[in-house]
């Protein structure tokens, strides 16, 4: 399972969301058949409404839905309550973990061996508040230790995936630890993000189109086993030199001397090396393009 031929039948959960819509557009442009599984979204061909906390609905949807699909080759799982605060912490944990376990388990039952799922930098520790500190900078895939229930779920999801691939020798599971996902129309608001927020997200972000690229690359390079990759743009979101950011918010934390300029405090070296991921969009260029359009 080394290449992703055009024409894969792919289910995408959360395909109606900010990240999901970019992923669906990308995969369809590459010639794949995409079925969106979501609770919200445009009704019609290519979409099936499913409650992901209901295991029976998921099994049925993955095995086949009359008029929509007759079996699937791959699963891209992006659906989740996106952060803490919008609902109680326990709701984030119960809902997100139940949905993910249901999907992973149902995919095995349906014989789907190619799975890509959204993890998060929050599985690596961000937001770094209180006693939580990075061990070194930039962050890479060896970091762990979530500080909220959203990140805790992501860590557990990765642990589940690690076990499942040990049970199925042909199963491929890839977790993408996305930084803050930014849609093209969100750059003006991103540029006004206050500097103190760096401590919460390390100033890391990724354009939704680049995140979709990462999903596509993960599907195309699927091999048996479990992999995780940090996915972010190569630069920070603010015009503050990276060395100053690190010294201000994380005093005493070792910093790679190669880190300079406005480099991101999240390393994507593994994704570049193993997936071929290179972000094509940066906030300064996108913000300039948006300003030019307004004029």
Protein Blocks (a to p, Z undefined) as FASTA:
>chain_A
ZZccehiacddehklmmklmmmmmmmmmnopacddddfbdcedehiacddfklmklmmmm
mnopghiagcdfbdcdfbdcfbghjacfklmmmmmmmmmmmmmmmmmmnopabdcddddf
klnopacehjbccfbdcddfkbgcifbfklmmmmmmmmmmmmmmmmmmkbccdddddddd
ddfklmmmmmmpcfklmmmnnopacdfklmmmmmmmmmmmgcedddddddddfbdfbdcd
fklmmmmmmghiacdfkbgcjbcfbdfklmmmmnopacfbdfklmmmmmmmmmZZ
